[in-house]
Amino acid sequence: NEISWSKCFRNIFAIEADILADDDLYLPNQARRNMMWVNGPNRQFSAAVRSVTGGDFGKYDAMFLMEGDCVPVKEYWMDSLRKEAERSFLEHGPFAILGSKYNGDSWDKFR
C-alpha cells in the first residue's frame, strides 16, 4: 500500500539548524522589551531556507514551510495552496513570500 503522504511528497527531510545556545531564544514574556525574544525560531527559519536554496537536498524553485504546531483544517488544503501559488505566479510573476499581509499590532513598537 502506498503511504498517503507519498502522493504529495517524494521525500521528507529533517533539517538541523545548529543554532548556538546563546542565539536560540524564545522568550514570549519578554516580547514587549526585547526584540530578540523570538530569535530561535527566526534562526530555524533562516537555516531551513538556506538548506533548501543551497541545494543540499536537490534543486527546488519553491518551498512550503508549515510550522510544527499548525494543523490543516480544510480538506485538500495542499491542492488549494498549489493553485493559489500558480495563480499568483501567473498574475504577478515570481514571489518571495505568498500570503496575506500581517494584520496585527504586536510589532508596532519595533518599527
C-alpha positions in Angstrom: 0.0 0.0 0.0 1.2 3.5 -0.8 1.5 5.8 2.2 -0.8 8.8 1.8 1.8 11.5 2.2 3.8 9.9 -0.7 1.2 11.1 -3.1 2.3 14.7 -2.3 5.9 14.3 -1.3 8.8 12.3 -2.7 10.9 12.7 0.5 10.7 14.3 3.9 14.0 15.6 5.4 14.8 16.6 9.0 17.0 19.7 8.9 19.1 20.6 11.8 19.5 24.4 12.4 22.6 24.1 14.6 21.7 27.3 16.5 24.1 28.4 19.2 22.6 28.1 22.6 23.0 31.9 23.2 21.1 32.6 20.0 18.3 30.0 20.5 15.9 32.4 22.2 12.1 32.1 22.5 11.0 34.3 25.4 7.4 35.4 24.8 7.3 37.0 28.2 10.0 39.5 27.0 8.2 40.4 23.8 7.5 44.0 24.9 11.1 44.8 25.8 13.4 42.5 23.9 13.2 42.5 20.1 15.4 39.3 20.1 12.7 37.4 22.1 11.9 35.2 19.0 15.5 34.8 17.7 15.5 31.0 17.9 12.5 30.4 15.6 13.8 33.1 13.2 17.2 31.3 13.1 15.4 28.0 12.4 13.6 29.5 9.5 16.8 31.0 8.1 18.6 27.7 8.4 15.8 25.8 6.6 15.7 28.3 3.7 19.5 28.1 3.4 19.4 24.3 3.3 16.7 24.3 0.6 18.1 27.1 -1.6 21.7 25.9 -1.1 20.9 22.6 -3.0 21.6 20.3 0.0 18.6 18.3 -0.8 18.2 18.8 -4.6 17.2 21.7 -6.8 13.9 23.4 -5.9 12.3 26.5 -7.2 9.7 26.7 -4.3 9.3 25.5 -0.8 6.4 25.4 1.7 7.2 25.7 5.4 4.4 24.8 7.8 5.2 25.3 11.5 5.0 22.1 13.6 2.1 23.4 15.7 -0.1 24.0 12.7 -2.9 21.6 11.7 -4.7 21.8 8.4 -8.4 22.2 8.8 -9.5 22.1 5.2 -9.7 19.0 3.1 -7.4 19.1 0.0 -5.6 22.2 1.5 -2.4 21.4 -0.3 -4.2 21.4 -3.7 -5.6 24.9 -2.8 -2.1 26.1 -1.8 -0.7 24.8 -5.1 -3.4 26.5 -7.1 -3.0 29.8 -5.3 0.8 29.8 -5.9 0.3 29.1 -9.6 -2.4 31.8 -9.9 -0.2 34.3 -8.1 2.8 33.5 -10.3 0.8 33.8 -13.5 -0.8 37.1 -12.4 2.1 38.8 -10.7 5.3 36.9 -11.6 7.8 35.4 -9.2 7.3 36.0 -5.5 9.4 35.5 -2.3 6.5 35.1 0.1 2.9 34.3 -0.7 0.2 35.0 1.9 -1.8 37.7 3.5 -0.3 40.8 5.0 0.2 40.9 8.7 -3.0 42.3 10.3 -1.9 43.0 13.9 -0.1 45.4 16.1 2.4 43.1 18.0 5.4 44.5 16.1 4.4 48.2 16.1 6.9 49.3 18.8 9.8 47.9 16.8 9.0 50.0 13.7 
